[in-house]
Amino acid sequence: PTSNSAINDFQQAFALCAALLELTLPSNSTNITNFNNSFVGCNNLKFCTFPASLNLCTNFGGTFSNCWNLRSVTFPSVNTNFNFSTTFNNCVQLEWVKFTSMPIVGSVSMTNTFNTCYNLQNVYFPATGTATSSYNFSATFSNSKQLKNIVFPSNINVSTFSQTFYDCSSLISCIFPTSISACTNFSNTFYNCTSLLNITLPTGAPTAATNFDNTFYSCYKLQEIIIPPGYIFSSMNSTFVNCVS
């Protein structure tokens, strides 16, 4: 229906509906709290239109996992969501995703959000977020082989960048938040990013010792890395292996 303000749970609503092509949710269905695995395995889904805001939703875990033909998604305001884990896992035709706002809750998981999105070309974050949240970007873009550029919101807190761009072989540039005081893990962040040219780490350094194991492993084209004062390394095992440029 075009109107449905009462619905509050969309968990697994269309899971494994392999022939579903398109879905438009009612514009006033703003009370939905859960999109966990709502469209998992909808192999032919191409488009999904959300309500204008979803500020009560707390879970987008696995929402579009294995939606092989999904091309793009625009999220409305999602201020209370804490879980974007595997949201687009294995969406091999996904081209772009836009986040209208960033969650303002405590801890937000972005683990494997875009894992194996082979055709992903753009993720649009808002220019600013909030310093009240802590984001886990572990393996967020792992194996997104067409992703070339990424710009994070300038003022978000990040707890880890471990494997964030693992095997993103087309990545050229990455602009980090201005401060990453809570981040303690850069292990494998740019592992096998063979197109990466230069990197400037945030001026706001972590306040604790940070793991840089394999961070730039096999970044063949990497020419310059700028590390501002204040960084303390707990480990640099294989950090620059095969950085031949």
Secondary structure, 3 states (H helix, E strand, C coil): CCCCCCCCECCCCCCCCCCCCEEECCCCCCCCCECCCCCCCCCCCCEEECCCECCCCCECCCCCCCCCCCCEEEECECCCCCECCCCCCCCCCCCEEEECCCCCCCEEECCCCCCCCCCCCEEECCCCCCCCCEEECCCCCCCCCCCCEEECCCCCEEEECCCCCCCCCCCCEEECCCECCCCCECCCCCCCCCCCCEEECCCECCCCCEECCCCCCCCCCCCEEECCCCCCEEECCCCCCCCCC
